[in-house]
Amino acid sequence: MHDVYYAYAKNYDSKVLDDALLSVFLPCVESIGGVNGKRVMIKPNFLEWKGHDKPVCVAPELLLSLCRLLKSLGAQQIAVIENPAVKSAPVIVENMGITKELAELGVTVANCADYQLCSMAESSAFHQLELAQEFRNFDLVIDFAKAKTHAMMTLTLAVKNLFGLVRGSERLGWHLAVGRDYERFADMLLDIYSIVKPQISIIDAVVAMEGNGPGSGTPVNLNFIACSTDALALDASVAEKMGVDDLLIVKQAQKRALDTAFTDCGDIPEKRAVKLPDPPQMGLEWGVYFPPKLREFLRQKMVAKPELDANLCIGCGICVKMCPPESLKLVNGRPVFKLNECIRCFCCQEHCPKGAITSRKTVLMKFFDNLEKFIRKIIH
């Protein structure tokens, strides 16, 4: 059983954040033997900085508050290390407008660079993973995530945030390899978590993202910060507060007998169900066998598909570059989907700078959704 600490934060005012972060962070620090004299690595969620009205990244004010707190607690070294998909970590920090403040605190900012194959435990689902190794050079690793919806995994929280330690090109490869098997993708995330095992995890949910996450959703004020020494327990607890009681990554962890039990502490927020994106249909095969051709047909008809809003598209081509199976191409300055080759990883949606791509349920999916609701209404 792991403690998950909550603090109310009405906004990103520095005094509000300092007080809130102190209340959730100190109990975790005390339980791991303090920070004094330790080298600390912060792995933030730095997808891309789009401004305060588009909560794609952790808030710069909260990152500064965390660094100030670590400095006051006697941290010997503080480094912010991340591997954003497009821009570099230093550029994102510069766009956030906090380069000078971090430098004055002695905080370094860098991209992941040292990639190596990791030795995997016997219980791992995958036997080979290449990860950035910088985390091994620090005494304390802090997993600093943003609470957001995610078209593929429903929510992206602390465990999913560690996927950023995979090389950018390899991330595309993993989407291609397991993008259609969401349980295997969750298993891969759990394998990464088991290797890195951050000592402290923090989730910024002061302003979270709902709807078309993780890159183009809308802000939702949840007004809390959550912290724990266990990222899985933290995810299980925060997902519950966001109205998701069956988060796939938690379910897979439980299947693997990983501890997801938690006790909520502090200013525990009330449950507020966020608006979720239309998800890929995970329970597609209902536990029965389908011939390969029928299975593929059902995947095409029962899995949400990417959809383009031509009015928002600027023809930048980022979606084409980020498509693992290369099932996208630009035609007359607009992306065209080859849905028979699309693996529904939604990398295009995740990285679209204008939110022009969304996930949409198929007609058959909507039919079965309505049928299920009708049946449940009759039964109950």
HELIX and SHEET records of a PDB file:
HELIX    1   1 SER A   14  SER A   31  1                                  18    
HELIX    2   2 PRO A   60  SER A   72  1                                  13    
HELIX    3   3 ALA A   89  MET A   96  1                                   8    
HELIX    4   4 THR A   99  GLU A  104  1                                   6    
HELIX    5   5 GLU A  134  ASN A  137  5                                   4    
HELIX    6   6 ALA A  158  ASN A  161  1                                   4    
HELIX    7   7 LEU A  162  LEU A  165  5                                   4    
HELIX    8   8 GLY A  168  VAL A  178  1                                  11    
HELIX    9   9 TYR A  182  VAL A  196  1                                  15    
HELIX   10  10 ALA A  231  LYS A  241  1                                  11    
HELIX   11  11 LEU A  248  LYS A  255  1                                   8    
HELIX   12  12 PRO A  292  MET A  302  1                                  11    
HELIX   13  13 ILE A  318  LYS A  321  1                                   4    
HELIX   14  14 CYS A  347  HIS A  351  1                                   5    
HELIX   15  15 VAL A  363  ILE A  379  1                                  17    
SHEET    1   A 8 THR A 108  ASN A 111  0                                        
SHEET    2   A 8 GLN A  77  GLU A  82  1                                        
SHEET    3   A 8 ARG A  39  PRO A  44  1                                        
SHEET    4   A 8 LEU A 140  HIS A 150  1                                        
SHEET    5   A 8 ILE A 200  GLU A 210  1                                        
SHEET    6   A 8 THR A 218  SER A 228 -1                                        
SHEET    7   A 8 HIS A   2  TYR A   8 -1                                        
SHEET    8   A 8 PHE A 262  GLY A 266  1                                        
SHEET    1   B 5 THR A 108  ASN A 111  0                                        
SHEET    2   B 5 GLN A  77  GLU A  82  1                                        
SHEET    3   B 5 ARG A  39  PRO A  44  1                                        
SHEET    4   B 5 LEU A 140  HIS A 150  1                                        
SHEET    5   B 5 THR A 154  THR A 156 -1                                        
SHEET    1   C 2 TYR A 115  CYS A 118  0                                        
SHEET    2   C 2 LEU A 129  ALA A 132 -1                                        
SHEET    1   D 2 LYS A 305  LEU A 308  0                                        
SHEET    2   D 2 ILE A 357  ARG A 360 -1                                        
SHEET    1   E 2 LEU A 328  VAL A 331  0                                        
SHEET    2   E 2 ARG A 334  PHE A 337 -1                                        
END                                                                             
